[in-house]
Amino acid sequence: MKPELPGFYYDEEKNRYFPIKGPIPGAKSSSSSRTKQKPEPKPEQETNYQKRTKLKALKLVYSRELNGNVIPVNKKMSNFRDEIQKTQASYPVVWRYGSTEDIGDTALKQFQVDVQTPVGLTRKNILVAGSAGGCLSILRVSKDRQVYDGVIECDPVSVLPCKENDTEEREAPEHILRPTQPCLVALSSISSIELIGRSDASENSHPVNRALITTLGSTGRGSIFILNVAEEVNILTPRSLQGNVSSECTIWTADCNISGSHAAIGTDLGAGLVDLETGVGSYFLRSKSDVFALQFHQSGNIVHCGLRNGAIVSVDLRERPGRPFPRLTRHQIRYQSSSKTCQTSTKKQWFELQGNINPSHVIYMPSSLTCLKTLKTSDQYLMASSMDGTIKLFDQRMVKRGVGVQTYGGHVNSHTPIEFGIDPSERFLLSGGDDCYTRIWSIKSGQLMSENKFSNSVPSVVCWSAAESTYTLTFLLLHNFLYCFFLSLVETETSYVGISGQRDRKDSIGHGAWLGSREAIFNLL
């Protein structure tokens, strides 16, 4: 043992003394000094997101008038529209709709349709909702209050922000009409609702008149339906599975390709590809681990599948030269158990998959997958969530490293299949949690922008409005935020006209996000 020297520690590998930086009064040994020199990193404290910036929306407007669209924020230059979006994400506005209990807690989708009426084609906004009780409801979404026979008006109630002395009545952005009878009452839960032939987020996009409906299956017999809303009377057609896809399976999830010709379904036996016109299907992935989530790649040639055991595999649907289809290639995939005891046997560390996959590109999450989504601006980015509360963003070009490029902390989940939502501009991530809180993150930075509790049940599904114009997005966000929070601060008549004058423009497009829970359906701006 080398003698201890005050202010120095001895490195056995280099066989020499090194000075200890900083005073160490009362130090007893070099080992303790080294421990103090390299302390363990402290866990990051949760950021107070609502006090992230002290700039008010009006100050942003004034700064824009002085400096243009590039404004100074916290001693840095930033874009005005980006800052107003962050401000709105930190202070969302939420409405709860009455008479919507237990109708949209498992699946929710809004889209525009051209309905044939006695006066010709009429474009309408509808909200298709599915429940755990097997009820499928088609809700009419309108900007104005309308009364029809055989429908129930779902009165909107403002639930966020909560103001004790707020005497001004806020105008709801959307009104919902619900039919007295559901369109379908299935024997099991509605597991997914997907649009057949997706439209882009533009004002000139073609409407989508059909939707794919899947049910879980009470006795292992999941069902597929095609919903046609092009007529005044909605038509729901069952689609029987044919080919080598078993009808004796549980259908957990589904997704449609962009052209609307085929659908991928996730079952307890694997994942299958189904022709929506004929119902003929075949498995492109066989696994003993259920496929809980899946997502088509934008090219339509690849399907990302999230399994019960936490693995995410990308399956190529294109046939390999010289191999007969639908014969599937067997793979042994290493299973990365999340057990902390590390006592798993060697046999349980591997599981078998059959499909056209690359084993080296398998991504692992800590728990069962709940949702998968790819970003449209860059299809190389894949966002995934699991039942342990983990949400990560992966770059598929870097999956061999096994880590995500971004993590979104604060999400709470333990056993609920929760679907998250990404806004059309792909700047924000929205998701409910097991603790009944709804959270908004910045996709780029991973920062938690806001978390609010306005429901006593879990907000388990999220969908964004069908059409949202990029051109009018800035005016929409500015109006919604300023009108609800800072209208009382505007004293001049000209400023009021400048803000409210955008309402006619705003009414021509859909906006906001819809959230479904057992308690009610909510609209968030």
N, C-alpha and C positions, 0 to 999 in steps of 0.2 A: 504494500500500500504506500502510495506516495504521500508525503506530508501535505497537509492543507495549507495554502497560502491565502491570507486575507485579500479579497478582491480578485482572486483567480480560481479557475477550476481546471482539473486535469483531464485530458482526453487520452484514454488508453490506446485508441487506435492510432492516433498521430503521435503519441508519446511525448506530449509537451503540454505546458500550461497556456491557458488563454484567459485574457482579462474578462471579467464580468462587467457588462455595461451597466452604469447606474449604481447608486449606493445600495448596499445590502446590509443595513444595520440589523444586528441580531441574527445574521445567518449562521447556521450551525454546521452545514455540510455543503459540499459542492453539488451533491445530487439535488438537495432542496433548492439550491440557487438556480440550477438549470431548470427545475420545474417552474420556478417563478419567472424564469426568463422566457419560457414558451408556455404560457397558460392555455388551457383548453378554450376553444372559441365558444363564446356565449351564444345561446340561441337568439335569433333575431326577434326583436320585439315587434309586435303587431303595429303597423303604421296607422296613425289616426287619419284615415283616408279622407274624411269629410273636412279636415282642416289642412289638407295637403297644400292648398293654395288659399291665400286670403283675398285673392282678387274676386270681386263680385262680377256678375254678368254685365252689369251696367258699366263697370270700369273697363271691361273688355271691349264693350261697344265704343266707349269714349276713346280708348286707345286705338281702336281701329280707325276711327274718324281722323285721328291725328297722324297715325303712322301707316295706314293702309292695312292690307291683309297680314303683313308680317309685323307682329307686335312684340314688345319686350315683356317677358314674363320671368320673374325671379332672376334678373340679371342675365337672361338669355333671350334670344330671338326665337319666336315660335309662330306657328300659323294660327290665325284667328279661328278658323273653323275647327281645328283640332282642339283648341282650348275650350271652345263653347261646348263641344261634344264631351270633353272630360268633365266640365262643370255639370252638364245635365246627367251624366252617368253617376256623379257623386250625389245628386239630389233628384232621384227619379220621382215621377208622379204616377200614382197607381189608382185605378178604379176597380171596385168589386161589383159584379153583376149578380143581381138577385135571381132566384128561381133557376140557378145553374148548379145545384148541388148534385154530386155523384153522376155527372154526365161527361166529364172531360178529365178524368184523373189518370188514364192510361195512354191516351193518344189524342193529339190535337193538331189540326192542320188547316190553314186558311189559304184560299186561292180564289182567283177571279174566273168566272164562267160566263159564256154567252148563252143565255137561256132563250129558247124559242117561245115567244108569247104571242097572243093575238095581234099585237101591234108590231111584231117583228122581233129581231134579235135584240136582246137587252143585256148589257153587261152588268153582272152583279157580283158582290163579294159574299162568300159563304164561309162558314167555319164548321168543319166536320170534327165532331168530338166522339171519342169512345171511352167507355167506362169499364171498371173491373167487373161490373154486373152483367156485361155483355150488351149494353145498350149503345146503339149508334144513332147519333142525333145530328141533323143538318140545321145549323143556325144561320139566319140571315143577318148580315152585318150591313148597317146603313149609317150614313152621316146624320140623318134626320130621324126624328121620332115618327114612326108609322104604325098604324093599327090595322090589322087584318083579322078576318074570322078564322078561327081554328089555330091561332098562334098566341103565345104568351110573351108579353113584353118584359124583358129582363132589365129592370131599372138599375142604372149605374149609380154607385155610391163612392164618393172620393174617400179613400182610406189612407192615402199618403200624398203629401205631408200632413201631419196632424197639427192643427192649430186651434188652440182653445178659443181665441177671440176672432176667428175667421168667420165673418158674417157674410162674405161675398160668396155667392153660389158659383162654383166652377162648372163649366160646360164640358160634358163628357165628349171625347173625340169620336167615339163609336157608340152605336145603339144596337142591341141584339134582340132578335125575335126568335123565339123557340117554339117549334110545333108541339102541340099537346101530346102527340104520340111519337115515339122514336121510329126511325126508319127501319131499324133492325133490332131484334132482341135475340141474341145468340145464347147458346148453352154455356159459354165460357167467356172469359175476359177478351176484350178487343186488344190485341197485342201490338198492332201497328196500322198506321194510315199513311200511304205514300202516294204522291201525285204521279200519274202516268203521263210521261212527256213533260219534262220540267220546262218552265219558262224563266227567262232571265229577269233581273230586277230593273226593268225599264218601263216607261209609260207605253211604248209601242209593242210590248211583248204579246205574244199570242196567248189567249186564255187556255187553261187546262180544264177539260170537261169530264175527265175520268180520274178515278182514284182507286188504288188497290187497298183492300181491307183484309186483314188477317185476324183470326181468332186463335187463342192459345190452345184450346182443346181440353175439355174436362176429363176425358178418358183417353188422352193421347191421340185424339183425332182432330188436329187443327184444320181449319177451313180457310178458303180463299174466296173473296167476293170482288166483283168489279162494280163500282158505283158510277153510274152515268147521270150527270146532273145537267145535261144539255136540254132536257125537256122540262116543262113546268112540273110534271110529276116525275120525281126521281126514280130511276130504275136501278135495282140492285140485283145483279146476276151472280149466282154461285158458279165457281170455276173448279171443277173436279180435277184432281191431280192424276195424270196419266204418265206412262213410261215407267222408269225404274225408281222414281221418287215415291217412297212409301206414304200412303194416306194414313197409316197408323203412327203418326209422329206429332210431337208438340211443336208448334210454330211460335218461336220466340220473337222474331223480328223479320223485316223484309225491306228491300230497297229496289227501285226501278232504275234502269239505265236511262240515259238522256233521251234516246229515241222513243222510249215507251214500248219497245217490242218484247222485252224480257224483264223478268223480276228474279232477284236472288232472295231466297228464304233461308233463315237460320233455324235449324231444328235440333232436337236432341240426338239425332243420328248424323248430323253434319250440315252442310250447306248445299242447296240445290238450285239449279237454274231452270226457270219455268217459262215457256212460251205463253204469253198472255192471251193470244188468239185461240190457240188449240188446247192449252192446258198440259201439253206434253213437257215433261221435265226430266232431268237427270242430275245426279249428284256430281259436283265438281270438287267436293271435299268431304271425306268420311273421317269421323273422329268419335271417340267415346266420350269426349268432353263437349257439352252442349255449346252451340253457337248462339251467344246472347246478343251480339251486335255485329252488324256488317254494313259496309259502305262501298258503292261502286266507285272506281276511279273514273275521272272525267273521260278518259279514252274509251271506257266501256269494256276494256280487255282484262282488267284486273279487279278483283273483289277483295277488300280487306275484311277479315273475319276475326272477331274477338270472342275468345272461348271462356268457358267457365273457370278453367284453371289459370287464367290470367295471361295466356299467350295470344299474341296478335300475329296472324299469318296472312300473307298476301298471295292469293291464288291467281295464276294466269289462266284465263279461260281459253286461250288459243291452243289448238291442237299441236302436239309435237310431231315433227316429221318422222314417219316410220312407226308410230305408235297408234294402235287402234283406239278410237274414242268410243265409249267412255271409260276405257280401262285406266285406272288411277295408279300412279306410282306410290309405292310405300316409302315412308320416311320414319326414322327414329329421331324424335326431337327431344333434346335435353330439357327436362322440367326443372326450373329454378324455384324450389319451394321457398315460401316466405316464413317457414318455421324458424324460430330463433334458437331452438335447441340443437338443430343440425343433426338429428338422430334419424333422419329418413333413410330407409334402406336403399341400396344401389338400384334395385329393380324399380322402385317408385320414382327414380330420378329421370326416367325416360318414358315417353308416351308415343304412341304410333299415330301417324297421320297418313292419309292417302289423298294425293292431289298433286297438281303441277305447281309446286312451291319450291322456294330456295331456302333450305334450313338455316343458312347463315344469316338470313334477313328476318328471322323471327324476333319480334319485340315482346318483352315480358313486363307485365304489370303486377303489382303486389297481390291483387285479388281478382275476383271475377269481373269481367268487363260489363259495363252498363251502357256505354254510348261510344260511337266512333263517328268522326266527321273529318273530311278533307277540306282544306281551304281552296276556294275557287281561284284566288289570285295567284296561288302557287300550289299546284297539286302534289308537290313533293312534301308538303307539310300535312301531318296527320295528328289530330287531337283525339285523345282517349281519356276515359274516366273509368274508375273501378269502384267496387263496393266498399273499399276501405277509406274512401274520401280522397283518393289521389286523382288529380287531373294534370296531364302532361301534354306537351306539344313535341312531336317527334319530326325530325328531318329524315326522310327515308333514305337519303344519300349517306347518312351517318349512323344507320341502325346497328352496324357492327360494333360500335362503341358501347351500345346498350344503355345509353342515357338519353334523356330528353333535352331538347334545347331550351325549354322553358317549363317551369312548374308553377301551378296556381294554388297557393296556400290558403287555408281557412275553410275549405270545403268540408262539410260534415256528412258522412254516410257510413252505414254499417251493414245494411241488408236490403235497401230499397233500390229497385231499378229506376234510376233518375236520368232523364234525358236533358242534356244541356243545349243551349242555343247560341249561335254566332250571328251577330248582326250583319246585314247585307254589305256594309263597308268593311267587314272583317277586322274591326278595331276593338270590339268588346265581346266578352264572353259572359253569358248569363246562365245561372243555374240555381235551382232550389237545393235545400239540404234537409237531412233527417231532423235537424233542430227547428224546422219550419222557417228558416231564414232564407231570403233570396239575396244572392250575391252577384256583383258585377266586377269583372276584372278587365284590365287592359291586356289584350292578347300579346302585344309587343313587349311590354315591360314586365308583365306578370303581376302588376300592382293591384291590390284589392281596392276598388274605387268606392264601393258602398256595400253595406249589408243591412237589410231591413226585414222586420217580421211584421207582416200584415195578414198572415193566414195562420189558423190554428191547426192546419194539416199540411203535409209535405207538398210543396209545389213540384210535382214529379215530371211534368212535361212542359216544353217551351216551344213556341213557333213564332217566327217573325211574320209580319204582314206580307201579303203577296207581292205588291208593287210598291216600290219606293224609288223616287227619282233622285239621282245624284245631284241634278241641277238645283232642285228646290230643297235639298236636305239642310243646307245651312239656314235658310229662312224658316224651315219647319222647326228645327231645334231652337233657334233663337226665339221664335214665337212661343213655343210650349213652355220654355223655361222662364222667360221674362214675364209672360202673361200671368203665370201662376204664382210667381214669387216676388217679383219686383215691380208690378204694375202700380202699386201704391207709391213707389218712389219716383215715378215719372210725373212731373208736375206740369209740364208744358203740353198744350194741346197738339202741337206738331209731333212731339215724340210719341204720343199715344196713337196718332194716326199712322205714323211710320211703323209701329209694331203691329197693330191690329189690321193694317191694310194687307198683310200677307195671308189672311185667313182664307180669302177666296181661292188663292193659289194653293194653299195647303189642303183644302177640302177635296181637291181633285185626285189626290193620291192616298194610298194606304200608308200607315206608319205605326210604329210601336211594336211591342211584343205581346203575345198572349201566353198566359200561364194557366195551367190546369191543375186543380187539386180536388180532393174530396169535398172541401168546403164550398168552393165556387170557382168560376172562371174569372181571371183578372186581366186587365189591360195595363201595360206598363209603358211609360214614355221616358 
